[in-house]
């Protein structure tokens, strides 16, 4: 566990994740108060990565659940393997009559059957899905519920129930409850508004594009081959590009791609010509590229 | 345990009699509550859950680090990222100008604050309050002040307490006397007095939040009713902004209903091929059945909005609605026109409605000559965008059919009618004004499945609701 927010920053840095103080504070509080965190922000700023890094930094398991439209309990919680159960009964038919055969009365047979009932209803026939796994593992783990905004609102309601007491009832087996609450991270790209009830249960973290200093630090860490001057230029340019009215602003992952590409191409210096030729690394729409080129004078002033 | 705190408290009291006049614990919580009120005044929704989170969070962090303190407040109070700028502003206003907030407080105070906080207690008081307020007549809430209600609450406590209230409430058991002197006599120490004062300040603040929230809630409700029934073309720009949320909610409801309808008709007949194939692994015993899914078409919609001046407010609102529809359903194409037909689907995809609508009115070139020209626009639509029309498309035209004596373009309009499944026209004019002056409503009406007078939100939502639910 982390001692304080500073410690979170240090711990994550070892895993090569540079966290701002805001991120660190929220993470620290979430771990301390055992509350889920709802992480929002533009695509590519490292929301999913954050959860992964925390799991790595604390050296605990990461259980990931990707949300999509139509995701339901049987995919998220558990599935009962009826087929396997039936097959077992078929195969064990002989054995059963062997056991039953010795009993003379019906009553005795039922008593015998009851005593071995748990053979048919046991965890053998249970396929645990991410949420159940996180509850039954009985170790601390990070449960990452990715892109919760893609799921339906019914699923959100179901999730609420789980998040409030980490307790799951399976009709065939009874109730599972955990003593060690998993750390829950929910990420969202705000494709739809989450319900107030869900928000109320979570701490909220909005990860925005990083500041110049932070982004520089991130790039130098992830692209160790690049020289400091080039990295500085790349990051400054990116920050200026983000200020334009673009359809899709370049985020950190694009910055990293660009930096890696320029390093591989062997450039020491970002001159406007090279920058304009490689714009397709950071901009995903032709319209955006045109816009940046038209504003080239303000953007590439290295 | 208790003894130690009271000792340290007394010690402090002796050392800095003047400075420590304020009880540091209630001082901090008081400040926090004050800040919460400020946020709420700025329209940030904060519920009791959030407050409880904040109070348990504050004690876990180093309050002397401003960045950490700020993020602690932000992460526990602000749940909607669009509120973050408001929060930042409030925080700067409130805390940046008060350097003393951090200076005055010593380690000791923080420790005291941390140790005396009792979440269970706050929780319990909270639920008691909730029950109590629910039991009150709603008129009382509006008429009485928070302090009055607090007094009533405290007076009523001992009775309800006997059925098991808990130690916290017990502090207020000694009934009678004024607020502020409620403390347990048997303990007698200065500490417990301060403690109960602290609790009282928390209760008072919680009650205040609660009462104002209820009143605000009532106010919002009647405001919504007012907005819903108002003539759309009389809405001011400000009111349209307010309606954004209502429109959004309406859209979400609609979507939920559609997905529910989808679920109900999920099953078709058995998919023989798939069932056989899958069950081969079980020796041909059909363990798993597969059904054919009945396909339900996603609503396909083409919306054309007249944005000319004669319907300016109306069209702003309609654009807002169009925006909502488009963000909810993938197969919606939006067009706006005055005398040129312009597709605005992409514009809406890129920007939030406010910005999109504003940029539309400034950037895009709608006008060619004077005023709206329906005929010309329908011609253009058939010429350039007829790919938007399929057998499954419903077309919505929003406008007043005032064609400024231009060619009505009936040929093209009929083509639109022929090529689409439904063609509806929503007219903001009252029915008796149709065909009046330069309106040629009934001329178009001839080719519509229906032309409907729609001038407030309730009519409109009913219409759209019906439209989507009836699509089969």
Interface residues (C-beta under 8 A of the other chain):
Chain A: X4 X5 X21 X22 X25 X26 X28 X29 X32 X33 X35 X38 X40 X41 X82 X83 X86 X87 X152 X153 X190 X192 X193 X196 X199 X200 X201 X202 X203 X204 X205 X206 X247
Chain B: X45 X47 X49 X50 X53 X56 X57 X60 X61 X62 X65 X67 X68 X71 X72 X74 X75 X76 X78 X79 X80 X81 X84 X248 X252 X256 X259 X282 X285 X287 X288 X350
